[in-house]
Structures are given as C-alpha cells and as structure tokens.
Amino acid sequence: MAGMAAHTLTVGFDLDMTLIDSRPGIRAAYHELSARTGTFVDADLAVSRLGPPLEEEIRRWFPAERVAEISDLYRSLYPEFAIAATPALPGAREAIDAVHRAGGRAIVVTAKYEPNAKLHLAHLGLDVDALVGSLWAAGKAEALDKHQARVYVGDHIGDVVGAHTAGALSVAVATGPCDASELRAAGAEVVLGDLTEFPSWLARYVAEGADGGEAAAI
C-alpha cells in the first residue's frame, strides 16, 4: 500500500460496486456455497443488493442458528471463487490516483471481511493507504473519524449514512444497487454517474478550498 502522507485531505472509498464490480465473483461464490450446502441461494438476486454485511443476505436463505457457520464457510470459499472473477470498475484507479496527485490519502472502508477485501486490492493493484473492513453504514464513521476522512465515496445509501455520521462530505456513485435519485434523497451532497467523473470533481473541490459540495451532480 502507498506510504502515508504527513497531512491533508483523506478520501475514503467503499469497495463493492464503488471501486470494484464484485458481482461476478460473489455470484460464483454463492453458486459454490449452494453446491456445498445443498441449499439454493439465488445468486443473481443476492448480487442485486450488495452493500450490507454478508450475514444479512445469508439469513435470507439459511436458518438463524446456521448464519454464523454459513457466513464463515462463504468467506473461506471467497478467495478461490471470487477474487480473480472481479474487475475494477471504470475510473477506480484514476480516482485513487487523483487523490494522491492532490497530495491526499486514499483509504478503503468496507463492510466486506477485511482479509478478502485486501485480496481484491492486491489482485487489482489498487494502491490505497489504509483498509478497514467489517464496517457498515453508521459504523463506517469509526474508521472515517480515525483517519480524519473529509470525503467518503460510496454507492449505497448506507455509505451516505456513514459519511454523515463521520461529518464527512458524501460523494455517491450510481454504480451499485441505489440509483441517483435514491442517493440524492438519502442526502448525498454530490452524485456522480461513476468514478470516471471523480478526478474532475476532486480538482474543483480542492481548487475551491474543499468547499465544492455542490460542484458536481447528475
């Protein structure tokens, strides 16, 4: 991971459907989970609602007393079936590079199990300064506060909640399960079509003295 800058702007990014298109890999992992357990999981439906912690999806398909066990099994299958199948989303590398060019730090704060999130970043060569996993919605504020993130970029209304709980600017990308109108309604200050729009927004944000909350929207 990139070395820490001594100061300045820290931008947090969500992982699934913000930096990476994890649908193909997660779909493959759920298919394998179904094969191993004999319990049908509708993988296409599951990948249409990515964002919340894994356990929320698992309990839709398995009895409550098995959720912890099955979640552990899924996480153990994940490296073999999900990592290689998962590409970066358009603009992901350029967004991280833009933060570094601005003299800032780029961190990832995700609900995903941290060891598996780390495998994604390594496989795709996404060079971030810190990674914190297993945090969701308001819980993400724990890491955003610790790293003094002033901006948090995500694709889900839960990411908007996390940003605002931390007192950070919410920059939303309409690449996940929540469309632009949902993200706006949740209170995102900036809504972008995808991360290809982020570098130009960030340049304006920095030029305006980090007061560019209304600088870009769709």
Summary of the structure (lengths in Angstrom):
residues: 218
radius of gyration: 16.9
end to end distance: 32.2
largest distance: 56.1
contacts: 779
relative contact order: 0.17
helix: 48%
strand: 13%
